[in-house]
């Protein structure tokens, strides 16, 4: 059975710039949107809010859904990435809670697209998608937790 890694990512915009996180991958600093894996018993929206807080210290709700991206990494790991967006009136002060995040940066979309240290091609593609100004309502995504959650609790998955 095909089992891709399900991830979420957030485009955070304020005053013409976008928020990225810097993390080390194989000892090399890389840039990414606040992003991470979906965990058991959470919706993709909850995962996006959790990752945003863990990686930036920002408590905020997603405002828009931008789309789903499918990517196969160079090591053949398959990913499905749910991309969200939110717009802040001012650049928020960041305080990463996750020790894997070195720092956060507010950069222009062009700085991100042309950076040579992006975590994956999805980072630049996410910015390009955001620049197209297509925003979908969060109601496009539904989470059905019953009776599935109840069955899982009883060991009847």
C-alpha positions in Angstrom: 0.0 0.0 0.0 1.3 3.4 -0.9 1.8 5.5 2.2 3.1 9.1 1.5 4.2 11.4 4.2 1.4 13.8 5.0 2.7 17.3 5.8 1.4 20.8 6.3 2.9 24.2 5.6 2.0 27.8 6.3 2.6 30.9 4.2 2.7 33.8 6.7 2.6 37.2 5.1 3.0 40.7 6.7 4.0 44.0 5.2 5.1 42.6 1.9 7.3 39.9 3.4 6.9 36.2 4.1 8.0 34.3 7.2 10.5 31.5 6.8 12.3 29.3 9.3 15.9 28.3 9.2 16.8 24.8 10.1 19.8 22.6 9.6 19.5 19.6 7.3 22.7 17.5 7.1 24.6 20.3 8.8 23.5 22.9 6.2 21.2 25.8 7.0 18.0 25.6 4.9 14.9 27.7 4.6 11.4 26.4 4.8 7.9 27.6 5.5 6.7 26.7 9.0 5.9 23.1 8.3 5.8 19.6 9.5 4.1 16.2 9.6 0.5 15.5 10.4 0.2 13.7 13.7 -2.4 11.2 14.8 -5.8 12.5 16.0 -5.4 16.0 14.5 -6.8 17.6 11.4 -4.6 19.2 8.8 -5.7 22.6 10.0 -4.8 21.8 13.6 -1.4 20.4 12.4 -0.7 23.7 10.5 -1.5 25.8 13.6 0.6 23.5 15.8 3.6 23.6 13.5 3.3 27.4 13.2 3.5 27.7 16.9 6.2 25.2 17.4 8.5 26.6 14.7 7.8 30.4 15.2 6.0 30.9 18.5 3.1 32.5 16.7 -0.4 31.6 17.9 -2.7 32.2 14.9 -5.4 30.4 13.0 -5.1 29.6 9.3 -7.1 32.0 7.1 -7.0 30.3 3.7 -6.2 27.0 2.0 -3.9 27.3 -1.0 -3.8 23.7 -2.2 -2.2 20.3 -2.0 1.3 19.6 -3.4 2.6 16.2 -4.3 6.4 15.7 -4.4 8.9 12.8 -4.4 12.1 13.7 -2.7 15.5 12.7 -4.2 15.6 9.8 -1.7 12.2 8.6 -3.2 10.2 9.6 -0.1 6.7 10.6 -1.3 5.0 13.7 0.2 1.5 15.1 0.2 1.7 18.7 1.5 -1.3 20.7 2.5 -0.6 24.4 2.1 -2.3 27.1 4.2 -1.9 30.9 4.4 -2.5 33.7 6.8 -1.9 37.4 6.7 -0.9 39.4 9.7 -1.2 43.2 9.8 2.4 43.5 11.2 5.5 41.3 11.3 5.2 39.3 14.4 8.1 38.7 16.8 9.1 35.1 16.5 10.3 32.7 19.2 10.8 29.2 18.0 9.7 26.5 20.5 11.2 23.7 18.4 14.9 23.2 19.1 15.4 22.1 15.4 14.6 25.7 14.3 17.6 28.0 14.5 15.8 31.3 13.7 13.0 32.9 11.7 13.4 35.4 8.9 11.0 37.8 7.2 12.0 37.9 3.5 10.5 39.2 0.3 8.9 36.5 -2.0 11.7 37.1 -4.5 14.4 36.5 -1.8 12.8 33.2 -1.0 12.3 32.1 -4.6 15.9 32.9 -5.5 17.5 31.5 -2.3 20.0 28.7 -2.9 19.3 27.0 0.4 15.7 26.0 0.3 14.7 22.8 2.1 12.9 21.6 -1.0 11.5 22.9 -4.3 8.1 23.1 -2.6 9.2 26.2 -0.7 9.6 28.3 -3.9 6.6 26.7 -5.5 4.5 27.6 -2.4 5.5 31.2 -2.7 4.7 31.2 -6.4 1.3 29.7 -5.6 0.7 32.3 -3.0 1.6 35.0 -5.5 -1.1 33.8 -7.8 -3.5 35.2 -5.2 -5.9 32.2 -5.4 -7.3 31.6 -1.9 -9.7 28.8 -1.0 -11.9 28.8 2.0 -11.0 26.5 4.9 -14.4 24.9 4.5 -13.0 23.1 1.5 -11.4 20.7 4.0 -13.6 18.5 6.1 -12.5 16.2 9.0 -14.8 13.4 9.9 -13.9 12.1 13.3 -16.8 9.9 14.2 -17.2 7.0 14.2 -13.6 6.5 13.2 -12.1 8.1 16.3 -14.5 6.0 18.5 -13.5 2.8 16.7 -9.8 3.6 17.0 -10.2 4.2 20.8 -11.9 0.8 21.1 -9.2 -0.9 19.0 -11.6 -1.4 16.1 -9.7 0.6 13.4 
